Amino acid sequence: MAMVIDPGVRTEPSQDELQDQLPLLHSNRAYKMAGIGRYHTPGHKGGPGLPAPLAEMLGPAAAFDICDEVEDRSIGNDWDAAVEKAENLAARLYGVDRSFFLVNGTTSGIQALFLAAVGPEDEVILPRDAHWSAVSALILTGARPVYLPTPFDDMLGVPGIPEPSDYAAALAAHPRAKAVFLINPNYYGIAGRLAEIVKLVHERGLPVLVDEAHGPHFPFHPALPLSAVAAGADGVAHSVHKLLGALTQASLLHVRGTRLDPERVAAALRLVTSTSPNPLLCISLDAARWQMAHEGTALLGKALDLALAVRSGLAQIPGLRLWGPEVLGRPGYYDIDPTKIAVDVTGLGLTGFDAEKRLRELGVQVELSDFRHVLALITIGDTPETASRLVEAFRRLAHQGRVASGSPVAVRRMAHLLPRPEVACSPREAYFAPREWVEWRAAAGRVAAEWIAPYPPGIPLVSPGEVVTEAVIEAVCRFSEAGAHLRTFCPGHDPRRGLLVTAR
Ligand SMILES: Cc1ncc(COP(=O)(O)O)c(C=O)c1O
């Protein structure tokens, strides 16, 4: 649990009356209620043009899919002004200078942060276990990655977060680096010594860009880890859709301070964003902000209580192993979000991949699996019933008895398979180089022109610009044998057979 109390945390419903407003939701609804003749996009005209099965599924929501139009005379019926009003309220709530609504997820937020902070050939320091959106940002910008190795505690079997000393060493070795990119927290909810890292990066005058895809809820409850905004980061991207009440794909990007130019961020977003942002996604961001302002602390308090109940229920099931706040203090594992519940199932003779499939047959779907764990999320959308259902599914899984799906020793050894990268060229150089597809047996020593990653979590086993080593080949092979869902850069490629490399 949080060792540091977030100074910007709200433990009471917002006293800010402005947070009662829902400018985008209301002006969109007003347009619909005004019965205005629609001679503009989208082609379904609010529902009538939808295919019947889709119309049946969407119901009344289709009428609010109104592209670029609102009804609010006070702002000249201007969609952009309505979005800006809603974004300003988000900025106010999160305590930043500017917030931007994102309709292409945190992926576009990370791309925009990189595009605003670094350019071709600039060095940027980042952990190697960054989500592939960071790699896409490196390709877009042409920046050169300085990768930090990921701490990995064998006892826990999940990655940690690089320590301040790792960042200090990288900054000393790369005095010309232009920015530092952090993850807070990682997919497993592990957070690092964020405030210390931000401080030491700022002492060198560099901006701190944070992928807080998994932490949009942090500012709203004191039992959650320190939020990047409270730690003083300059640019922070939040997948509001992942852990709060927004629709899938809806994210927020926050900018504060003087190290990152908000106008550059706004311009970068123009590059990576559709000119037809889905209004339902934008409205959902307005509403999710409103929800957090009014009842965020209470809702998160309930979610935390449910998560603790699930944790104690699971801890009583023989063969399952959980770790939680008691592991904090190990290097790389400074704080944890208890609502992310990683359950080690190797005591049942299962890999996490196997357990995920079996749990699905038992009627529940978890967020991700790895060699040792399945990861379940408890959020503000859960109830005592859904919490019990999860525990019950694990109980039934355990009752199915031990199954030999691989020796636990071998599983343990293979649990951490992120090879140390040998960087041959920048991701952008590899992307634009002439390239060819080769089978794995011919791949050793070649330079990857694509990434291959188990998804989720979307952390590449190999990234464009990296040398394909025997360790990479073994990692891909092990993940694929274990049944992990591997995704590549080129959706048509079968990662079990080979990959794209730069041509000789
Ligand atoms: C750590 C991390 N960063 C960024 C992303 C991208 O977020 P989005 O799906 O909102 O684009 C993800 C998605 O899984 C993620 O796990």
PDBQT file of the ligand as one rigid body, heavy atoms in Angstrom, charges set to zero:
ROOT
HETATM    1  C1  LIG A 601       1.545  -0.115 -19.702  1.00  0.00    +0.000 C 
HETATM    2  C2  LIG A 601       0.688   0.238 -20.866  1.00  0.00    +0.000 A 
HETATM    3  N1  LIG A 601       0.911   1.387 -21.509  1.00  0.00    +0.000 NA
HETATM    4  C3  LIG A 601       0.168   1.788 -22.555  1.00  0.00    +0.000 A 
HETATM    5  C4  LIG A 601      -0.852   1.002 -23.020  1.00  0.00    +0.000 A 
HETATM    6  C5  LIG A 601      -1.661   1.479 -24.181  1.00  0.00    +0.000 C 
HETATM    7  O1  LIG A 601      -2.877   1.917 -23.691  1.00  0.00    +0.000 OA
HETATM    8  P1  LIG A 601      -4.187   2.037 -24.602  1.00  0.00    +0.000 P 
HETATM    9  O2  LIG A 601      -4.706   0.644 -24.766  1.00  0.00    +0.000 OA
HETATM   10  O3  LIG A 601      -5.089   2.910 -23.784  1.00  0.00    +0.000 OA
HETATM   11  O4  LIG A 601      -3.792   2.630 -25.884  1.00  0.00    +0.000 OA
HETATM   12  C6  LIG A 601      -1.128  -0.214 -22.380  1.00  0.00    +0.000 A 
HETATM   13  C7  LIG A 601      -2.205  -1.081 -22.868  1.00  0.00    +0.000 C 
HETATM   14  O5  LIG A 601      -2.365  -2.195 -22.477  1.00  0.00    +0.000 OA
HETATM   15  C8  LIG A 601      -0.341  -0.604 -21.284  1.00  0.00    +0.000 A 
HETATM   16  O6  LIG A 601      -0.557  -1.750 -20.633  1.00  0.00    +0.000 OA
ENDROOT
TORSDOF 0
